[in-house]
Structure formats: C-alpha cells, structure tokens
C-alpha cells in the first residue's frame, strides 16, 4: 500500500502545476476504507478514463514526453489494490479540471490467513524473466508487477546489459523494447539468438511499433511474440503462463 499511495501522490504532483493543490482523504464507509487522492492538475479526457489503468497507456504523446512518464504505474496500482481485495476508480471532469483516484479497501477485524499461491503465481515462479527497456520507470514498474505475480525478474536498461545478463541470469523469457538508443530491440534479439545458439528462450517484444513491417522485422530478428503498447496486463500474464514449461522444472 505504500507503493500504491506513493505512486498516486507522485502522479498528482507530476501533473499539477506549481501553486496547485493536492488532497489526501481517508474515511470509512461501512466495511470499507475509502482513500482518495485528488488534485487541481491537468485532468483526464473523458475518452481516456476507461483506459488509464491499461499497461503503457499514455494520455497525450507531447504532454507525456514533457512529463517523462508512461501509464504503467497505474496498472501496478490497480493490481496491488485488487490483490488486497479492493478496487480503484479514476474520476475527472476533463482537461484542466483535475483528477481524483478513489480506492475502496475491505476492513478486517482479525489477522488475515496466509493466502495460498494461485495457479498463475505457481507457473510464473518457474519463469526467469529479463525485462529490457531504456525507460527506467516503465522497466522497473513492469518488473515489480511481474514479481508480485510470482515471477523471478531482473531488469536492465540497455542492450549490452541484456547480453551480459544472458550469461549471469540465464532468463527463460526476455521482454524487450524495440526503440532503444544505441542497440535497438531488433539488433539485441539477433545477438541474443547468436549467443543462445538454440537454447529455449522466448523473446517477446513490448513496443509502440506495430506496423506490418515492424512485425516482419521482429520475426526476422528471432522474436517470438510482438505485443503492441498499451499491452493488456492480463493478456501479457496469460501469454507468460501459457508458454511451454521450463526445462528442468
């Protein structure tokens, strides 16, 4: 919950100009605790409200570049709230009218029992996932999200570090961005395939490049799956759990 609140407050600060206001409100409604983070910032267009929790969603490309963030943090927030048995909603009257994020969490009167691992967590516990993305916020948040789902994850931020991790971390799955500076995802995938020399490692591109030519280049580079941002989190986890069992597991 510390991660959740920090993320919501950081987002509110990021999208609120100097002199604006941010409110944090906590109250009880019956058997639930209601936590609200509200600001006088940029606001959210009505057509984006249903998608603000989707993986990698951006509100506006120009504005997001200025702020330096992707929407992956809100996907993580939603996942963590749901793992606590709660729900979260985004509210805004549109651009220029601020935003509000409201969490509803169940109250407990006794210490909760340890929860048994889900099938997804059991399967992902067998995966060693290498996340490669030069956007540190995106990479680190995705790594944390997959860790909470039960996977063993290592995060790196460029091609050379990813190549080095092949020999030290030995991943079974690599999630790689395509548009990285220096060594892009296609070149990284080709070099990985050369080093792996037939080893059973699944390469999955997570990218905003979605044209037919982009998919063809991915296939030619040895990438097994080409997913377009914003990526549905359930779809990504479903793909990871549906992969062939890891040898030796």
N, C-alpha and C positions, 0 to 999 in steps of 0.2 A: 504493500500500500504506500510505502514511502516512495517507491519508483513511480507509482500512479500519480500521486499528488505533485511530486517534483516535475513530472512531465507536463501536467496540466498548468501548473503555475508558470513554468518556463515558456510554454506556448503562449499563455496570456501576456507575459512580459514581452515576448518577441514580437507579437502582433499588435501591441498597444504603444502608441507614440508617447514620448516624454510628456508628462503632465496629465496623462490619462489615469484611470482608476481601475483597480482590481479588487474584487471582494471574494473572500473565502467564507462560506457559510456551512454550518453543521447543525442539523436538527434531527429530531426523532419523529417518525410518522408510523405509529403503531409498532409493528415488529421489525421495522427497518430504520437504519440510519441513512439520512439523506445528506450528501456532501455536494456542494455547488461551488464551482469556480466561474465567476462572471467578470467580464471586462468591458471597457468602453472602446475597444480596439477596432480593427478593420472589419470585423463581421464576416459572415459566410454567405455566399449567394444561395438562394433557396434550392436551386437545382443541384448544389453540391452537398447539402445537408445529409441526404441518404448515403453518401459515399465517403464521408470524412474519415470513417474508420477502416476503409479499404487499404490494403497494403500498397504503399508507394503513391497514394493519391496526392496530387498537387492542386492547390486552389487556382493559382494563375502562374503561368511559367515565368513571366517577368518578375512578378512580385516575389515568388518563391526563391528565384535566384538572388534577389536583393536580400531576402531574409536568410538564405542559405540552408533551407530545410526541406525535407520530404515529409510526407504524412505518415511515415512508418511508425512514429512514436505513438500515434493514436490507435493504431492496430494493436500495439503492445498493451496500451492502457486497457482497451476493450477486453483483450484476452485475460489479463490479470484480474480485472473486475469480475469477469464470468467465472474464473477459477475460484473466486471467493463466494460464488453463488449469487452474485449481484448483476446489475445491468447499468448501462450508461447511455445517455442521450445527449445530442448536441442541439442547441436552440440558438437561433439568430433571426433577426428581422431583416437581414440583408447587409450588403456592404455599407460601412460607415455607422452601423448601429450596434457594434459589439457582439460578443458571443457568450454563451453560457453552456457549461458542461455539467450535467447533473448525474451523480451516481446514487444508486439505491442499493444498500448492502444489508443482508439479514443480520439481525442482532442475535447473539447467543447468550444463554444463561449458564451453560456448562461448557467445559473444555471439549473441543471437537475431537473425535477419534481420528487416528491416522488414516488417511484415505488410501485405499488400495490403488496401485498403479493401473491406469487404463490400458487397453489393448494398444492404443496409439503410442503411449509412453513406453510400453514394453518393447514394441517394434523399433521405435526411434532410438531406444537405448543401445541398439545394435549398430546404429549408424555413426560413423565418424564423418562429420560434415565440415568442410572447409568453405568459409564464406569469403569471397574476394570482391571488394568494391572500394574505389578510391574515395567515395563519400563516407566518411567515418561514422557520422550519425546513423546513416542507413545500415551500414555493415554491422556496427555494434548493436543496434537495436534488433536487427534480424537475428544476430547470433544469440542475443538474450532471449528472444521469443522462442527460438528453436530449443534452447537449453531448458526453458520452462516446459516445453513439450516432451522433454526426456532425452533429447539427443546430446551426443558428445560433440561440441562445436569448438572450432578455432577460427579466429577472424584475422585476416590480413588485408592490407590496403593497396597492394600493387602486385604486378606480375612477378617480379623477381622474388618477393617474399612468398608468393604462392608456390613457385617452383621449388624453393627451399623447403617448404612445408611438406612436399611430396615425400622427401626422404626422412623427415623427422616426425611428422604427424601421421603419415600414411592414411589419408582420408579414403572413405568408400564412396563419398559423394562430394562434388565441388559445385557450389553455387557461384557463378561468376557474372559480373557486369561486363558488358561489351565495350562501352565508350569510356575506357580508362586511358589516361595520358601515358605516353611512353610506350608501353606494351598493351595493346588493346586485347579484348577478350578472345578474338579470333586467333591472334598470334600466341596468346597464352595457351589456348586449347591445343594448337598444333604442337607446341613444345611439350605440353603435358603428355600428349599421346606418344610422342617420341620417347620420352623418359619412362613412361609406364610400360611400353613395349608389350601390349596385350593384357596387362593387368586389368582386372574387372573393377573399374572405377567409373561411376556415372557422372557425366558433365551436364550441368543444367544452366542455361543462360537466363538471367533475370535482367531484362533490358527494356528500354523505351524504343528500341529499333525493331519495328515489326513489319517491314515491307517484305515482299516475296524474295527480293534479292538478299535481305538480311538473313532470312531463314535458310536460304540456299548456302550462304557463306558459313553459317553455323554448322550445317550438315557437313560441308566440305572440310571444316576445321576439326571435325570429330566430336562435336557437341551433340549429345543425345536428345535433349529437350530444349525448346526455345520458348520461354514464357515472357509475355509482354506485361510491363508495368502499366497500370497498377495490377498487381497479382493478388488474386483472392487467396487469403491465408489458408482457408480450408482446402482449397484446390492444391496448394503447394504441399501442405501436410499430407493430403491424400496421395499425391504423387510419391512423396518420400516413403510413406508406409507401404505403398503398393509395389515398390521396387523388389527385385529378386532378393532373397535372403543373402546376407553377407556370408561369404565362405568362412567356415570355421566357427560360426555362431551357433 
